[in-house]
Amino acid sequence: MSRTYLDFNATAPLLPEARAAMLAAMELCGNPSSVHAEGRAAKAAVERARAQVAAGVGCKPQEVVFTGGATEAALVLAAGAVVEPTAHDALWAHHASEGRIYAMGLANSETGVIADAPGEKPCELLLLDVTQSVGRIPFAFGWSGADLAILSAHKLGGPKGVGALIVREGVDIAPLLKGGGQEMGRRSGTENVIGIAGFGAAVEAAMRRLETGAWQPVAAARDKLEAMVADAAPEAIFVGQEARRLPNTSCFAAPGWKGETQVMSMDLAGFAISAGSACSSGKVKESRVLRAMGYDEATARSAIRVSLGPDTTEDDIARFAEAWAAQYKRYKARVA
């Protein structure tokens, strides 16, 4: 059976540019902290990637701190923060009634809904989770009003296990990891040179895709998908359809038909989709995000997320909609 991947918000396929950069970095044997030629070569690869990430995120290179991923970058909230209720679990895990930092997602991973940054900061510092945003919608840290931002390489076509914390120049934070003082003392531990090289190349390639309009046809395909689903299930609920959304994300519910059951049914039919955030997959529970948005329990338990990429074809969309409609018809017959 051929497979169709429609789960880009969980992880995007590795971009060729990222793969090539990683293969080149594998030839570098030096430690980036070493002063000899081999060490300097590894350090140069890290700094090249830092410049690439900075250019893509719209910040200064010295504001980029490489981490093991967005979840590790979110450890900047470890002392407690006021977190937006619809934020990703990596942020929500640090929620407290008060804190120095207000944390929120710029674009929600489950619904694709794009949020507006608060006009006035509720706390001293503002942190934006831009994990789903960079490379898909225009964003620049410099004009965002944020003091901190987090992102992850694998969401935009880079390798898994590497990300970044962006710290506005002049903002003082406690080290994420203490030790040898790498990453300007903010995240100790020998840098993941291979992953970082892939991260930088992926950001650069993703920004080229954005600038050349690669996501505009994706938005049209997403809308076509939702129209076909609505034809098959007029009672379907589309989350955030009237709001600003990421161009690739559709979250919808057929009340009563559990999301995890839909995911398994579609997997057997050859389609990879999600029910909620990938970090919560496999857990039989309602979506915290949808409940925070005001949806009832039945809707929150029945929602699925279909997230497309620039390589998703109209045929992929049509076949998915046909397969989903067939499975939904079977479900309706069983419960009739």
N, C-alpha and C positions, 0 to 999 in steps of 0.2 A: 504494500500500500504506500502510495506517495504521501508525504507529510506536508502540511501547510502551516507555517509558523506565524501566529497572530498574537504574540505575547511580547512585543517589543518593550513594554513598560517594565517587564520583569528583568529582561536582559536583551540587549540588541546584539545581533550577530557581529562577530569580530570583523572590523573593516580591513580590507587588504593593506591599507597604509599602516595600520596598527601592527598587523602581523609582520610586515617587512621591518618596521622599526624594532620590534621585539627580537626578530632573528638577528639583526645587526648587533643589538645590545648583548645577545648571548655570547658574542665573541669577545666581550670585554671582561677580563678576569679581575680587574682591580677593584679595590674598595674605594668608594668616592671620597672617603676621609683621608686616604693615603696621599702623601705628597709626591710620590714617584710618578713616572710617566703613565704607568698603567692606571694608577689611582686618578690622575688628572683626566685621563680619557673617560673614565666612568663618571667623574664629576661633570665633565663637559656634556655628557649625554643627559644627565639629570637637569643641568641648567638649561639645556636646549628645550627640554620638555617643559620646564617651568615657564620659559618664555612663551611657548606655544599655548599652554593653559591660560596664562595671563592674557594673551592676545584674544583668546576665545571668550574668556569670562569678562573681559573689560576691566582689568585691574593691573597693578604694578607687579612685576615678577617677584619682588621681595615680599609681596603680600600673600603669595601662594605657599602653603605648607602641605607637603605630601603626607598622606596617611594610608592606612590599610583599607580605606573605603569611607563612605559617607557615615556609616554607623560609628566608626572610630572617630571621625571628625566631630560627630555630635557629642563626644565626651567633653567638649568645651562647655556643655550644659550641666556637667556632673554635679556642680554645687547647687543645682536647682534653678529652674527657669519657669516663666509663665509661658505655656505652650498652647497654641491654637488647637481647639478640639479636633479639627479634621487633619492635623499634621500626621506624618508618617510615624510609625511606632518607634523608630530610632530617636525621634524628638520627644514623643509623648512619654517615653519611659522616664524622662527627666522632669516631668511636669510637677510643679509645686504651686502653691497659692501665691507665692511672691518670689521674686528673684531679680538679679541684675539684668537678665537677658529675656527679651520676648522673642520666641521662636515660632516660625510659621513656614509652610510650604508655599512656594510661588505658584506651582502647578501641582494639583493633587494627583498622586500616582494611580488611584483607583478610578476617579471620575474624569480626570483631565481638566477640571475646572481651574481657571487661572484666577488667582486672588490679587487684590490690590493691596499694596503695602499700606499700613496705617499712616494717615497724614501726620499724626503726632505719635512719637514713640511711647508706648505704654510703660516701657522700662528704660533704663539707661542705654542699653544696647539692643539693636535689632539684628536677629539672625534669620537669613533666608535659606531654606532648603531649595536649591535650584537643580537638584538631581535630574528631574524630568524635563527641565526647561532648556538647559544649555544645548545649543545645536538644533533645537526645534522651534523656538520662538526667539525674537530679538531680546537680548538681555545684556546689560553692562553693569557690573558691580559698581563702577564709578558713579553712575547716575541713579542707582537704585535706592539710595538712602540707607542701605544696610551697612552695618559695622562688621558683620561676619556672614559667611556663606559656606555651605557644604555641597559637595557633589561627588559623584562616583563614576569611574571610567566606563564600567560595563553597560551603563544605561545609554551611552552614546556611541557604542561600537568599539570600545577599548576592552582591555582584559579585566577579568574579575580580580578582586582583592587589592585594588588601589583606588585612591580617591584624593580629595583635597579639602582642606579648610582654608578659606580665604579670610584674612585678618586685615582690616583696614589699618593703614599705617598710623601709628600712634596709639592704637588700642592695646591695652595690657591684658593678657590672659595668662592663666596658669598653664604650665606645660601639660600636653596631653599624656605624654610618657616621659618619665625622668630617666636619665642615664648619661649617655655620652654627649648629649647636646647637639645632635644633628638637627637639621631643619631650623636653624637659627635659635636653637634651644627650646623650640616649641613641641617637637616630637622626636624624642631620642630613638635610636635604633638604626642600624645600617639600612640605607634606602634600598628599596626594591627597584634596582636599576632597570631590569627588563620590563617590569610592569609600568614603571614611570615613563619609559621611552614609548611604550605602546599607548599610554594615556595621552601624552602630548601629541602624538601623531593622529590619534583618533579625534581629539578636539579640533585640530587643524582641518582634518578632512570633513568633520561634521559641520564646521562653520562654512566650508565651501559649498556643501550641500544646501545649507540654509540660504546662503547668498544667491545661489543659482535657482532658487524657487522649487527645490525638490519636494518640499512638504505640501505645496499647494494641491497637486493632484491627489495626495494622500487624504487631505481634508474632503475633497470631492468624493473619493472612494468611501470614506467613513460615512458621509451623508447618504450615499447610495445604499450602503449596507443597512443603515437604520431604516431607510424607506422600505427595503425588502422585508426586514424583520417586522415592521409595523403592518405590512400587508398580510403577513402570515399570522400575526398575533396583535390585533388592534388594541388589546388590553395591556400590552407591554408598556412599561414605564421606562422612559429614557432620562437618565440622570444628567442634569446640567445642560440639556439640549438648547435651552434659550440663553445660556451664559457663554462667556468667552471660554473656549476650551483649547487644549492642545489639538493640533490638526489630526492626530492619529488615534485618538482615544474615544471609545464608545463604551459606556457603562449602562446596561439595561437589565431590567428584571421582568420575569414572567411570574407574578406572585403565586406562590404555592410550590413551584418547581425549584427545588433547592439548587443553589449555585454550584455546590460541589458535585451534585449529580449531573448537572449540565456539562461541567468540565470533563467528567469521566466519559460521558456519552460522546462528546465531541472529540475527545482524545481517541476513542475507539474508532471514530469516523475519519481520523487522520488530521485533526486540527488541534493546535496547541493554543489554548486560551487560559484565562485565570478567573478565579473568584476572589476578588479583592487583591490586596498586596501580596507579592510573591513571598514576603517574609512571614505571611500568615497562612500560606497554602497548606492544605492538609488538616487544618483545624476546623472542626465543625462548629462554627459560631457565626453569628450575624456580623455584618460589617460595622465596626465602630464608627467609621467615617460617615456612612449613610445614616446611622442613628443620630450622629451629631448634626447632620444636615436636616433632621426632622422627619425622616422616613420611618414608617412603622416596621415592626419586627419581621413581618412576612416579606416585605420588600427587601429589607436588609439581608435576609437569609437567601433571597432568590436572585440576587444580582450577580452578573458576570461582567468581566471586562474583556473587550476585544481591542487589542492595540496593534496598529498596522505600522509598516515601514515603507520607505521609498521604493522598495522592490516588490511590494505587494501588488498583485495584478487584479484587474477587473474580474478575471476568471476565478481567482482565489476568493474574491468577495462573493461572487455568484454561487460558487460551489458551497461555501460556508453557509450562506443564507438558506440554500436548498436543504443542506444536511440538518441545520438547526430546526428549520420548519418541520422536517420529517420527524425528528425526535420529539418536538413539541406536540405534534399531532398524536404520537404514540402515548405521550404522557397524559394528554387530555382524555384519550380513550380509556386509559387505566383508571383515572380518578372519576370518570363519569358515573 
